[in-house]
Amino acid sequence: MTTNRNVGEPLKTPNGRVCELVDEETASGGQSSRQYHNGILETLEEADYEVYTLITKEYQRRQDTIQLVAAENQCSTAVLAALGSIIQNKTAEGFPGSRLHGGCNVVDEIERLAITRAKEAFNAKYANVQPHSGTAANQIVLTAVLQSGDKILSLASDHGGHFSHGAKISFSGKFFNVENYLVNQETFLLDYDSIKEQALRIKPKLIICGASVYPRKIDFKIFRDIADVAGAYLLADISHISGLVIAGAHPSPVDYAHFTTTSTYKPGGPRGGLIVMGKDYNQQISVGTKSAPLWEHIQNSTFPGTQGTPYLNNIAAKAVFLKETISDEYKTRQFKIIENAKSLVGSLLNLGHTILTNGTDNHMVVVNVANLREGLTGIISQRCLEQCGIIVDKVSLPYDKNDPAAGSGIRIGTPIVTKNGMGTKEMENITALMDAVLRKLEIISESEYKIDESFRSEIAENIKQLCSRFPLR
């Protein structure tokens, strides 16, 4: 188990060896690591005031507005410190103990630590912390087990799936034969019987489950049953819900899916991706002429298959974040994220809004704004709310009749407001302000609107005052 270390206690590697630290007073050149890294922002201010100013503006933007983008989260300053550390300067192609460059003893220990913590967080048998993103993690899996032209069955991107799951403009859609399953037209829920029938008919080699716009629980056991009867591998992309999975707030796919992927920033860590595997990690398979366990195919597909040098500073930051996920504070917060999302649903329904699936089981609320007022679109809602200090995403809804560029919906997420300390009372306040904006704006076209400036200013000030009580954490 990963344990917290008190200041002054020796640091140990995952195998229990004590790390030998350089004395702060006798570091090479008379400069300690702490001195080297100290005042990074002040150094930037002096070296490049323009970039420094823009970073400061972004901080203020986030502090003064409500962040409800479901695909975003907020990492700790400890994670930021690892990202901005000297580890950024190390190049090390390959995996720990088998690098193509010298001087890797320290970064090997960092990556091993990240792997150990990832396995603990997800209760997994294997973890790969090198993917540059969630999309890269998916690409690694696809190229590890598929040949060009093989069949994939995945949720359509306009029904809540991700582009990397087989959209025609994505690598996955260009090199593989992709067929999509859809949500039910009446309930907007996954229809597992229909998915099974489709899988048995087309016999895909890989089934992908997981979504970017789906507010309900996903039954990974049923997906594995479907994959088994269809003779397919199962990939679960849990980027949006991985924090909930870690905490036990959503069922885990790790021992159902052959491969589980996630981004690491959506659950609250640094930019990057992650692949974990459960009981199937050592299953022997043949891909082309290569027979090896599943985990080895993943390793080879990572490097040299699809990536070169891993971002070692991001891996260090992943290690920091993964330690945070094991804490009671993190796990408790995941349940509060869902509580706040449910509070948003209740308040919006009471105000007469249409909610996709009539509720949520996770961090996400999908609102059909087109049903609120004739002519109202997702893009108008997103732009006008942002102008008033509330940041959301416009989305196209399943079976949407509006142009995809405009969309009929908005997607709302609660991870950031929850991390900053907001609760259900604040969710009710936010929904009231959102409702006021969406009813007050004047619709000109599917992408153009007007809003009274004094009203906009009043809403923005209310938002700013609310945010001032909940500083960034």
N, C-alpha and C positions, 0 to 999 in steps of 0.2 A: 504493500500500500504506500502511496505517496503521503508523506507527513510534512507538516509545517516545520520549518527550521527557525529557531530563535536566533536573534543576532548574537554572534560570538560563537555559536555552535559550528562544528566542522561540517562542510558540505560533502555529501556522499553521492557517488554515482549509483545508477540503478542496481549494479552488482555489489554495492556495499563498500566500495573502495573510497577512502577519504581523499578528496581533491586537495592538492597542495597549492595554496594561494600565495601569490607574490606579496611580500610585505609592502604595504602602501608607502612606507618611507624609503624603501630601497629599490623601487621599481626602476627599470632601465631609463637612464637619462635623468633620473631624479624626478620623473613625473609618474604619478600613479594612474591607474585606470580611472579612478574617480575624478582626478584632475583633468584627464584627457576628455572625458565625456561631460564635464561640468559646463554649464552655460551654453548648451548647444543652440538654443533659440537666440541668445544674445549674439553668438557668433554669426548666425544667419543674418540677423538684423544689420550687422556691420558689413557683411560680405555682399548681401543682395537684399537691399531694402525693399525692392519691388515685390519679390517673392514673400519676404517676411510680412509685408503689409497685406498681401492677399491671404496668407495663412491666418493672420489676425482677423481679417474680415470674415473668413469662413468660421472661425471660432465664434465670433459675435453673431453671425447668422444663425448658427445652431443654438446658441444660448437664448436668442430672442424670438425663436419660432418653435412651433410644435412639430416634432419630427414623427410622422406617422407613415413613413415609407416601410412597407412590410419586408422588403428585401434588405433593409439596413439595420445596423445595430451600432453599438458604441463600445469600443475596447477600452480597457483600463490604461492608466498612465504607465503602469508597469509594462504592459504589452508595447506601448509606444516607445518606452525606453529601450526594450530589446530590439525593436525595429530600427532605431537610430543609433545602434551600437557599432563597435568596431568589427563585429561579426560580418557586417555588410561587405567587408573587403576580402573575405576568403573565398577562393574558388576551389571546388571539390567535386568533380564529376564522379558518379558512382555512388555506392552505399557505404555505410560505416564498415571499416575493416577492409574495404576493397575499392579504394579511390584511385583516380588516375593522376592525382597531384600529391605532392608532399606537404608536410606540415598540417595534417588533418587530425591530430590526436585530440585536440580540444573540441572541434566541431563534430567529430565522431561521437564524443560523449554527449554533446548537446542533442544530436539527432536521436541517439539511443534513449535519452531521457524523454524526448518528445514521443517516441514510439511507445515506451513503457506507459506513459501517462495516457496516451490515446487508447491503448488496449484496456487500461483500467476504466477510463471514462465510459467507453462503449461496451465493456465486458466482451472484448473481442480477442481472437486468437492471433490476428495479424493486423498490423497497421503500417501504412505507407504515408509518411508525412511530407513527401516531396512535391506532390502536384502543385503547380503554380496557381490553380484556381479550381473551382468546382467543375467547370467545363473541361479543364485539362484532366481532371480525375475521370470524368466520363470518357474522354477520348482514350485515355490509357486503358480502361477496361474494354472498350469496344475493339481497339486494335490488338488487345491481348488474346481475345477469344474468337474474334470474327475474321473472316476473309472478305475481301471486296465482293460485294454483291449478295452477301448473306442477308437473311431476313431479320428485321427487328419489328416488334410490336410495341407501340408506345402511345401514351396519351397525346392527342393532337395539341399543338401549341396554342391554338385558338380556343381550346377547351381547358386550358390550365397547365399544359405540359411546358417543358423548357425547350428552347431552340436546340440545345445539344442532344436532345432525345430523338432527333430525326427530322427537324425542319429542313426543307429543301435548300435553304440558303446556308445551312450549316454543313460542316464536314460530315456529320453523321448522315445527312440526307443526300449528300453527293456521292458517297462511296458505298452506301449500304441500301438494301431494298427495304424501305420503311413503309409499314402500314399502321394506321392510327386507330385506336379505340376512342370512343366519345363518351361523354357523360349523358345521362338520361335527359331527354328533352323537357320532361315535366318537372323532375325533382332536382336536376343538375347534379345528381350523385353518380358515383361510379356504379355501373351495372355489371356486377361480377359474373353473372350467368352469361350475359352477352359477350363479355371479354373472353370467357372460357370457350364459348362457341366459336368465336373468331380465331382464337389461338389454335384450336383443334383443326380448323379449316385451313389456315395458312401455314401452320407448322414453323413458327419463327425459331431461329437459333437463340435469340435473346429477347426477353420481355423486360421492359423498363417500367417501373412504377415510381411514384413520387411526382410532385407537382409544384408549380410556382403560383398558381391561383386556384387553390382548393381548400376550403375552410373546414373540412371534416376529416375525421380519422380515416386512415388508410389501413385496410386489413391485409397485412403482409403475409399472414399465414395462408389466406385464400389465394393470394398471388403466387405463393410458392407451390400450392397444390395445382394451380393452373399450369405453371411452368413445368412441373413434373409430368403431368399427363400429356403435355404438348412436346415434351422432350427438349425443353429450352433452359438456358441459364436465366437467372433472375438478377437484375440490377435494381437496387433501391436507391434513388437519389433523394436524400432527406435534407438537402441544403436548408430549406425553410424551417424545418422542424427538428433539426438535430439537437438543439439545446433542450427542447422538450423531451426528446428521446433519452438524452443523458440523464435527465432528472426523473424519468419515469412518468412524466406527464403525458406522454404519447407512447403507444406500444413500439417496441424496438424491432427492426427488421434484421438485426445482425445475424441471428441464427436461422432466419428464413431465407434471406437473399444470399446468393453466392457472393455478391459484391455489394457493399454499401458505400456510397460516396456522399460527400458534403463539401460545401465551401466552409471555410473557417471564420469568415467575417460575419456571416448571417447569425450564428449563435453568439457573437460577441467577441470574437478574436481578431487576429490580423488577417489581411488579405492572403488567400491561399486556398488549397484544397486538401482533401484527406480521403484515403480509401481504407476501410476496415473490413475484415472478414471474420466470420464465425466458424462454425464446425466444419464447413466445407473447404477451409483454407488449404488443406493438404491433399485435396482430391486430385488424383492423377488424370490429366486430360491430354489429348493430342490436338495441336493447332498446326495445320500444314504438316511438316515433317518433324515437328518438335513435340516430344512427349515429356511432360514435367508437371509438378503440382501447380495448382491454380496460383498460389502466391508467387511462384517463380516466373510464371508467365506475366504476372503483374509487374514484377521487378524489371524484367527484360523490356517490357513495353514502356516502362517509365524511362529507363536509361539502358541502352541508347535509343530505344524505340521512338519516343516522342519528345523527350526533353533532354537538355544538356545540363548545365550547371544548376543545381537547386538554389533557391534563394535562402541562404543559410541564416540570414538575419530574421527572415520570416519564420523559419523553422524554430529558431530560438524563441521568437514571440509566440509561436504555436505551443511550445513547451510551457511557457508562462501561462497562457490562456488555459491550457488543458489542466494545469494544476488548479486554476480558479474553478473550473467546472466540477471538480470533485468536492468542492466546499459546500457546506449546508446553505450558505448564503446564496450561492448561485442556484442550487436546486430549488430552494424556496421561491426565488424570484421567477422561475419558469412557470410555476403554478399561478403566481400573481399576474404574469403576462396573460394567461388564459382568462383569469378572472376579469381583468381589465377589458379584454376583447369582448367577453360576454356582456360586460356592462355597456360597452359601446353599442352592441347589438340591441339590447333592451331599450336603451335611450332612443336610438334611431327608429326602431319599430314604433315606439310610443309617439314619435314625431311624424309618423306617416311614411317613412322611407321603406323601400323594398330591399330586403337583404337576401342575397343568393343563398339557397338552401335553408333560408329562414333562421340562420344561426351560425355558430362556429364551435369547433372543438379545439382550436389552436390559437395562434397569435393573430390571425388574419380575419378581417371582415371585408366582404365584397358587396358593394352597394350598387344597385341598378338605379342610377340617377335619372335615366331616361323616363322612368315611371313617376318621378316626382313632378316634373313639369314638361310640357310639350316643347320639344326643341332642345332641351338640356342634354349635353353630351359629357362624356368623360373628360375630354380635353378642356372644355370650358370650365368644368368644375375644378380640375387640377390647377389651371392657371389662375382662376379667380381666388381660390382658397389660398394659394401660395402668395398672391398679392396681399392677402389679409393676414398672412403669418402662419398658415396651416399647410404643412407639406404632405401631399398624398400622391399616389400614382393613378393615372387614367389607365383603364384596361378595356379591352374588348371582351364581351361576355360570350359564353357558348351560344351559338345560333344567333349571334348579334346581327341586327339589320342595319346598323350604322356602319359607315366607312371605318375600317380598322384604325385609321389615323385619328379619328375622333372618339370612337368607342362609346359604349353606353354605360360604362361603369367606372367606379374608382375602387382601388384596393387600399385598405387601411391596415396598419400593423402597430402593435403595442409594445415591442421590446424596448425602444429607447425611452419612451415616456415612463415606462415601468422602472427601468434602471435608474432614472433620475428621481424616483421616489413618488411619482404620481399614483393615485389610487382611483377607486370607483367614483368618488365625489368629483375629481378632476375630469374623469371621462364624461360624466353627465354635463359638466360645464362646457367641455370641448364640443360635444355633439350639438348643444344648443347654439353655439357660435357657428358651427358648420351649417346647421339648418338655416340660420338667419341669413348667411351669405348666399346660399344656394337659392333661397326664395327671393332675395332682394335684387340680385343681379339682373340686368336687362339683356336678353338673348338677341343677338343680331343675326348670326348664322351658326352653323354647326361648330365653328371654331372661334367666333368673335362675340364679344360681349361688352357691356359697359357696367360700371359700378360707381355709385355716388361716392365721391372722394371723402366727404365728411364721415359717411358711414364706414367706409373702408378703414379710415384712420382710427375710428373709434374701436373697431374690431381688433385691428393690429395692436392698439395700445392695451386692450384687455388681454390679448395673448401675451404681450411682452410682460405685463404685470404678473400674469400667471407663471410664466417661465422664470421670472426673477426669484420666485419662491422655491424653485427646484433647479439649482445650478447643475451644470454638467458633472457627471461622476465618472 
